[in-house]
Amino acid sequence: MHARTHISFSLPSFDSPLLLSLVLEYITPITSPPHTSMRRLRVHGTFRLVLVLAATILATFSALTPSVDATKTVIDVVTADPGFSRLIKELQRHRLIPYLNNRKTCTFFAPTNDAFLQWDKEHRSVDKDMLLYHILAESRSSGSFKNAMLLETVLVRDGYLGDNQEGQRVAVSRPSWIPGRRNKILVGNAELLGVDWVADNGVVHAVSRLMVPPVDLGKLVGARPLLCVMAIRGLLSDFA
């Protein structure tokens, strides 16, 4: 399990039987035979006072023992389902499990194993940016997704979308309902298969495909200049 823990401390109390008995003994009037000297009474009273103080200190330290309250994170939600085993491996490989566990709120679009199999047929690997593109900073239920809505992910690219460290966007689409077909919700190019799996630090929605971040045109031109020139020529011919 990857459960987080909350550490809390309680104030000391006098519910310890030993401590209570010592206190009661100390506050009970001291009775002794007439021949007992006042010096012995003072020594006896002082000794009992020391015992009470020592017991109080011990009780205080005992009360400060941390209590652990386990919470269920979004990682716990996907780990519990074997259909996300590949996702967990990718999160481990890119060291994103602590990041998700430590978030206070998030929305996680979790690709299924079938989604990864489909990706593997056409591509080589899954990078960290792609996984971050599946995470929103705030918790959102499926009911809040509106058609044409843009959701801000936690994937931040330096030099893009201004200087405010804004996350890359992913679009929501809700195709028109057709009789006999269930109402779909698409985020990016991925359909939501299972929705609103609630954890203590967010919500998980299963998705049918891996969501691809927006293409960096600068890198694309550098990698495939001929292809880009052909695409530009095709666009220009449309306006001719």
VENCORMO-V775247 format. One record per run of one state. SS is the DSSP state (hx for helix, st for strand, lp for the rest). FROM is the first residue (numbers start at 1). LEN is the number of residues. If there is no record, write none. Layout:
ss | from | len
SS | FROM | LEN
SS | FROM | LEN
This chain:
ss | from | len
lp | 1 | 3
st | 4 | 5
lp | 9 | 8
hx | 17 | 11
lp | 28 | 10
hx | 38 | 26
lp | 64 | 3
st | 67 | 5
lp | 72 | 2
hx | 74 | 6
lp | 80 | 2
hx | 82 | 12
lp | 94 | 3
hx | 97 | 5
lp | 102 | 5
st | 107 | 5
lp | 112 | 1
hx | 113 | 10
lp | 123 | 5
hx | 128 | 5
lp | 133 | 2
st | 135 | 2
lp | 137 | 5
hx | 142 | 3
lp | 145 | 5
st | 150 | 4
lp | 154 | 15
st | 169 | 5
lp | 174 | 12
st | 186 | 2
lp | 188 | 2
st | 190 | 10
lp | 200 | 2
st | 202 | 6
lp | 208 | 9
hx | 217 | 7
lp | 224 | 1
hx | 225 | 15
lp | 240 | 1
